[in-house]
């Protein structure tokens, strides 16, 4: 039986219009954790084994580049290739421990977004279903290009990985040969990192002076998504010639964005219920729990008067100093950001980078 504090979120899950939208190593399940492996054939050709079978690593100079890649020669004469992917699966955390990551170097792992997902699940709303529907609708898909000097995908000390936002387009093609367009109004996130044993890992954000920021659309309520900057981003994935698997994406929402985007969106959803005429049981419940000043209107300020909202949406990381300069503080003297981690898979894709 759901507690009284969860009743308003149950109302969100069942009683409002969902059309409003605001401008993985085996730890939490989901197909994003399936593993691929690399090996060598008897003739010494490096091959990649994945769900589609075994085939040579593609696009070395002089070969026919497969969809989503190109091959060329660098200034020093070495081979070079760019592999392109589109994220077709995003698996949300189901708890604060799922996909958790040590964002600030304090020795513990965090994923506050998992608490939001868990709370909504207790209220009967599946944010994972919202995420899956958003991907199927082609909303702000994530495009990834990986530039590497190793056509075998086994070792590269200076690969360049970029993450772009795609222009929203209905009916996206996730077959491995789909074409997409980069949204040039959203800057790409550029990751420094390393590729070893077909495993890509970007540099720990806390060690950088200007870590990547990703613009990522994620669910924030039943039927609601928001395109928010994910600061201090880190990306990890097993790289194959046909896709990225076992992918993990870590970062944080700044509390200022939560206050200005996420909470107003939820408040608007609740306010729509509070304005219902006649005011039925769901309307009465929302007013009881969230109309803190009794004026009949639900605002983000009203939401923050609710104990469960304050706890769930509380910042758990201190990533910026008083001058808003990136400066992760493991002591968390003044928490200013909310940790976010999730899993993903990506398939090959075709797109042109700006």
C-alpha positions in Angstrom: 0.0 0.0 0.0 1.5 3.4 -1.0 2.2 5.9 1.7 0.4 9.2 1.9 3.5 11.0 0.7 3.4 9.1 -2.6 -0.2 9.8 -3.4 0.5 13.0 -5.3 3.0 11.2 -7.5 0.4 8.5 -8.1 -1.8 11.2 -9.3 0.9 12.4 -11.7 1.1 8.8 -13.0 -2.6 8.5 -13.7 -4.4 11.8 -14.0 -2.8 14.3 -16.4 -2.1 15.1 -20.0 1.4 13.9 -21.1 1.9 16.2 -24.1 3.9 18.9 -22.3 7.7 18.8 -22.9 10.3 21.1 -21.4 12.7 23.1 -23.8 26.1 -0.7 -17.1 28.4 -3.6 -15.8 25.6 -6.0 -14.8 24.6 -3.8 -11.9 21.0 -3.0 -12.7 19.9 -5.3 -15.5 18.7 -4.4 -19.0 19.9 -5.3 -22.4 22.5 -2.5 -22.3 24.7 -4.8 -20.2 25.1 -7.6 -22.8 28.8 -8.2 -23.5 30.7 -8.5 -26.8 34.2 -9.8 -27.2 37.1 -9.4 -29.6 39.4 -12.1 -30.9 41.9 -13.0 -33.7 41.3 -15.3 -36.6 43.7 -18.0 -37.7 45.2 -15.7 -40.4 45.9 -13.0 -37.9 43.0 -10.7 -38.9 41.5 -9.1 -35.9 37.8 -9.8 -35.7 35.0 -8.5 -33.6 32.3 -10.9 -32.2 29.0 -9.4 -31.4 25.2 -10.1 -31.6 25.5 -10.1 -35.4 28.3 -12.7 -35.6 32.0 -12.4 -36.5 33.4 -10.1 -39.1 36.6 -8.2 -39.7 37.1 -4.8 -38.0 36.1 -2.4 -40.7 37.4 0.6 -42.6 41.1 0.4 -42.8 42.8 2.4 -45.6 42.1 0.8 -49.0 39.1 -1.1 -47.8 35.4 -0.3 -48.5 34.1 1.7 -45.5 31.0 0.1 -44.1 28.0 2.3 -43.2 28.7 4.8 -40.5 32.5 4.9 -41.0 35.1 6.5 -43.1 38.8 5.6 -43.6 41.8 7.8 -44.4 45.5 8.3 -43.7 46.9 10.6 -41.1 49.8 13.0 -41.6 52.2 10.5 -40.1 51.0 7.9 -42.6 49.1 5.8 -40.0 45.6 4.4 -40.6 42.7 6.4 -39.4 39.0 5.8 -39.2 35.9 7.4 -37.9 33.1 5.2 -36.6 29.6 6.7 -36.2 26.8 5.5 -33.9 23.4 6.5 -32.7 22.2 5.6 -29.2 19.1 3.3 -29.6 18.7 2.2 -26.0 19.0 4.1 -22.8 18.4 2.1 -19.6 17.5 4.1 -16.6 18.7 3.3 -13.1 16.2 1.7 -10.7 17.9 2.8 -7.5 20.6 5.2 -6.3 23.1 2.3 -6.5 22.4 1.2 -10.1 25.1 2.3 -12.5 26.5 4.5 -9.6 29.8 6.4 -10.2 32.2 8.2 -8.0 31.7 11.7 -9.5 33.7 13.7 -7.0 36.5 11.4 -5.8 35.3 10.8 -2.3 35.5 7.1 -2.6 31.7 6.5 -2.7 29.4 6.2 -5.7 26.3 8.2 -6.4 23.3 8.2 -8.7 20.6 10.6 -7.3 18.6 10.3 -10.5 18.0 6.6 -9.6 16.1 7.8 -6.6 13.8 9.9 -8.8 13.1 6.9 -11.1 12.5 4.7 -8.1 10.1 7.2 -6.5 8.0 7.5 -9.7 8.0 3.7 -10.0 6.5 3.4 -6.5 3.8 5.9 -7.6 3.0 3.7 -10.6 4.8 5.7 -13.3 7.5 4.0 -15.5 10.1 6.6 -16.5 11.8 3.8 -18.5 8.6 3.5 -20.7 8.8 7.2 -21.2 12.5 7.0 -22.2 11.8 4.1 -24.7 8.9 6.1 -26.3 11.1 9.2 -26.6 13.8 7.2 -28.4 11.2 5.6 -30.7 9.9 9.1 -31.6 13.4 10.3 -32.5 13.5 13.1 -29.9 16.9 14.7 -29.6 18.8 11.4 -30.2 22.4 11.1 -29.2 25.0 10.6 -32.0 28.5 9.5 -31.3 31.6 9.6 -33.5 34.8 7.8 -32.6 37.9 8.8 -34.4 40.7 6.2 -33.9 44.1 5.4 -35.3 43.7 1.7 -34.6 41.5 -0.1 -37.2 41.5 -3.2 -34.9 39.8 -1.2 -32.2 42.1 -2.8 -29.6 44.5 0.0 -28.6 44.6 3.8 -29.1 46.0 6.2 -26.5 44.4 9.3 -28.1 41.1 8.5 -29.7 38.7 11.4 -30.2 35.1 10.7 -29.2 32.4 13.3 -29.8 28.7 13.2 -28.7 26.2 15.2 -30.7 22.5 15.9 -30.4 20.5 14.9 -33.5 17.7 16.9 -35.0 14.4 15.4 -34.0 13.0 13.2 -36.7 10.2 10.7 -36.5 10.7 7.1 -37.3 14.4 6.8 -36.6 16.2 3.9 -38.4 18.1 1.8 -35.8 19.0 -1.0 -38.3 22.7 0.0 -38.4 22.5 2.0 -41.6 20.1 4.8 -40.7 20.9 8.4 -41.6 20.6 11.3 -39.1 21.4 15.0 -39.0 23.4 16.8 -36.3 21.7 19.7 -34.5 24.4 22.3 -34.8 22.7 24.6 -32.3 23.8 22.2 -29.5 27.6 22.1 -29.0 29.1 18.6 -29.2 30.7 17.1 -26.1 34.3 16.2 -26.9 35.8 13.5 -24.7 39.5 12.8 -24.1 40.1 9.2 -23.3 41.7 5.9 -24.1 40.7 2.8 -26.2 42.2 -0.5 -25.0 41.1 -4.0 -25.6 38.1 -2.6 -27.5 37.0 -0.8 -24.3 36.6 3.0 -24.5 36.8 5.1 -21.3 36.9 8.8 -21.2 39.1 10.7 -18.8 37.7 11.1 -15.3 35.9 14.5 -15.3 37.1 15.5 -11.9 40.7 15.5 -13.2 39.8 18.0 -16.0 39.6 21.7 -15.9 36.8 21.8 -18.4 35.0 18.4 -18.6 32.5 17.6 -21.4 28.8 18.7 -21.1 26.2 16.6 -22.9 22.7 17.9 -23.8 20.6 14.8 -23.0 16.8 14.3 -23.0 15.7 12.3 -20.0 12.3 11.6 -18.4 11.4 13.7 -15.4 7.8 12.6 -14.9 5.1 10.4 -16.4 5.1 11.3 -20.1 7.4 14.3 -19.5 11.0 14.6 -20.7 13.5 17.5 -20.5 16.6 18.3 -22.5 19.1 19.3 -19.9 22.8 19.8 -19.8 24.6 16.9 -18.2 27.8 18.5 -16.8 31.0 16.7 -15.9 30.1 13.9 -18.4 32.0 10.6 -18.6 31.4 7.9 -21.2 32.5 4.2 -21.2 31.6 1.5 -23.7 32.8 -1.7 -25.3 33.4 -0.8 -28.9 32.6 -3.2 -31.8 32.4 -2.5 -35.5 28.6 -2.8 -35.4 27.9 -0.9 -32.2 28.6 0.2 -28.7 27.6 -2.1 -25.9 27.9 -2.1 -22.1 27.8 1.7 -22.4 27.7 3.9 -19.3 27.1 7.6 -19.3 27.7 9.6 -16.1 27.3 13.3 -15.2 25.2 15.7 -13.2 22.4 18.1 -13.4 23.2 21.5 -11.9 20.7 22.4 -9.1 20.0 25.6 -10.9 18.7 23.6 -13.9 16.6 21.3 -11.7 15.0 24.4 -10.1 14.4 26.3 -13.3 13.4 23.4 -15.6 12.6 20.1 -13.9 10.5 21.3 -10.9 8.5 23.9 -12.9 7.6 21.1 -15.4 6.4 18.8 -12.6 4.6 21.7 -11.0 2.8 22.5 -14.3 1.7 18.9 -14.4 0.3 19.0 -10.9 -1.2 22.4 -11.4 -3.2 21.1 -14.3 -4.8 18.6 -12.0 -5.4 21.2 -9.3 -7.4 23.3 -11.7 -9.8 20.6 -12.6 -13.5 21.5 -12.3 -15.1 19.9 -10.4 -12.2 19.2 -8.1 -12.3 15.4 -7.8 -10.2 13.2 -5.4 -6.9 13.6 -7.4 -7.4 17.4 -7.5 -8.0 17.5 -3.7 -5.0 15.3 -3.0 -2.7 17.5 -5.1 -3.9 20.7 -3.3 -3.6 19.0 0.1 0.0 18.1 -0.4 1.4 20.8 -2.6 -0.6 24.0 -2.4 1.6 25.4 0.5 0.1 28.9 0.5 -3.5 27.9 -0.3 -3.9 30.0 -3.4 -5.2 27.2 -5.5 -2.1 27.2 -7.8 0.9 24.7 -7.7 4.3 26.2 -8.3 7.9 25.0 -8.1 8.1 26.9 -4.8 5.2 25.0 -3.5 6.9 21.7 -4.5 9.9 22.5 -2.4 7.8 22.7 0.7 7.1 19.0 0.4 9.6 16.8 2.4 9.7 14.0 -0.1 10.4 16.4 -3.0 13.2 18.1 -1.2 14.9 14.8 -0.4 14.5 13.3 -3.8 15.6 16.3 -5.7 18.3 17.4 -3.3 21.8 18.0 -4.8 24.3 15.3 -3.7 27.5 16.7 -5.3 29.6 19.8 -4.9 31.1 20.4 -8.3 31.5 24.2 -8.6 33.1 26.8 -6.5 31.6 30.1 -5.5 32.6 31.6 -8.9 30.8 28.8 -10.7 34.1 27.3 -11.8 34.4 23.6 -12.2 36.0 22.4 -8.9 34.7 19.0 -7.6 34.8 19.0 -3.8 34.7 15.5 -2.2 33.8 17.1 1.1 30.6 18.4 -0.4 30.7 21.6 1.5 28.0 23.3 -0.6 26.2 20.7 -2.8 25.1 22.2 -6.1 24.5 19.3 -8.5 22.5 16.1 -8.7 24.2 12.9 -9.9 23.0 11.1 -13.0 24.2 7.8 -14.4 22.6 5.4 -16.9 23.4 2.6 -19.3 23.2 2.7 -23.1 23.6 0.8 -26.4 24.3 2.2 -29.8 24.1 1.0 -33.4 26.0 2.2 -36.4 24.7 5.2 -38.1 25.4 7.7 -40.9 25.7 11.4 -40.3 27.9 14.3 -41.2 29.6 16.3 -38.4 29.6 20.1 -38.6 
